[in-house]
């Protein structure tokens, strides 16, 4: 899991929270990942060559950890 002081955020209404990313290495999968529409709006798998551009401290560190 990736988190830390640089992931602290404050929303416009004043709520404070930390973002985090859980990394999973998938070596085999069949079917299509389905979001639950509660915690995930979208799910997708990418190989390293086709990863979309990642921004923010959590996703940057996740990409670096997976290099």
Secondary structure, DSSP 8 states (H G I E B T S, - for coil): -B--GGGEEE-TTS-EEE--B-----S---S-----SSS-S------GGG-----HHHHHHHHHHT-
